[in-house]
């Protein structure tokens, strides 16, 4: 080998060694940095913030009635401007419930519920408590509830197409599934109904008002028709449960299908025979144009029937229900895109 060739060989070898050294240093650096990046990229769950009552009063203009955006069995909801810039929803628990639940452990429960983070639920961001006052602060996105669309707005029902109703059902199922199975400990909603399914301007659905059923265990107003018969039985296994949530979800499906109110259980009694006998011309909301493909609607009706027509032991879980509805939603979206 000539001296020139030796010099060339030594040069290439030196370059190769330098390259390998740089590569090793890079790999070591990357391996050390990956866990840090992984930890930083993880979503950090922060529990609800405590607010002084005077801040809540200022944000709601002294709980001004003009700021009321909703009333329910647990309390009154106000649109509030917190800190003069952030719009939030403030739920003021009814004084009678505050008095009867003095040992409820409000702070610890709200902090636990506020750890729930999912696209299809309304997050709890804060709370306030004082003598005679229990207040929950939630994210506000200018949303209207499903009950308003289906029953309160004269033109609301006709604004929701079958495809939109299916998407609402699937999204709500995902939210409820997350509460039941994605949180530890699991969260039972306790009062699943259309007024607790909130819709934004795109009809994107989110589940709200979850995990607070213990505040009004015996309050039937606004609950009858959305829970099963077992809910009211004495002894073990009664009261709010995952199974009673699934029953309420089934009732909401029937309301989406028919456009009718639950009517304290009368809707279920009227609808079940129609689903069983496949009399969908009588069952479905007459204000909506029938879809060309009826199979998803028929299957949705059968899912609703399974949710409300069986005992707790035989009822499907929300995981099973969500899987079916997600599949139906994908099927409908695919057919729309093809068309």
Secondary structure as GFF3:
##gff-version 3
##sequence-region A 1 339
A	DSSP	alpha_helix	3	41	.	.	.	ID=ss1
A	DSSP	beta_strand	49	50	.	.	.	ID=ss2
A	DSSP	alpha_helix	53	59	.	.	.	ID=ss3
A	DSSP	three_ten_helix	65	67	.	.	.	ID=ss4
A	DSSP	beta_strand	68	71	.	.	.	ID=ss5
A	DSSP	beta_strand	75	82	.	.	.	ID=ss6
A	DSSP	beta_strand	86	93	.	.	.	ID=ss7
A	DSSP	alpha_helix	95	100	.	.	.	ID=ss8
A	DSSP	alpha_helix	106	113	.	.	.	ID=ss9
A	DSSP	beta_strand	124	130	.	.	.	ID=ss10
A	DSSP	beta_strand	133	139	.	.	.	ID=ss11
A	DSSP	beta_strand	144	145	.	.	.	ID=ss12
A	DSSP	alpha_helix	146	147	.	.	.	ID=ss13
A	DSSP	pi_helix	148	152	.	.	.	ID=ss14
A	DSSP	alpha_helix	156	159	.	.	.	ID=ss15
A	DSSP	alpha_helix	162	177	.	.	.	ID=ss16
A	DSSP	pi_helix	178	182	.	.	.	ID=ss17
A	DSSP	three_ten_helix	194	196	.	.	.	ID=ss18
A	DSSP	beta_strand	197	199	.	.	.	ID=ss19
A	DSSP	beta_strand	205	207	.	.	.	ID=ss20
A	DSSP	three_ten_helix	213	216	.	.	.	ID=ss21
A	DSSP	three_ten_helix	229	232	.	.	.	ID=ss22
A	DSSP	alpha_helix	242	258	.	.	.	ID=ss23
A	DSSP	three_ten_helix	263	265	.	.	.	ID=ss24
A	DSSP	alpha_helix	266	276	.	.	.	ID=ss25
A	DSSP	alpha_helix	280	283	.	.	.	ID=ss26
A	DSSP	alpha_helix	295	309	.	.	.	ID=ss27
A	DSSP	alpha_helix	318	338	.	.	.	ID=ss28
###
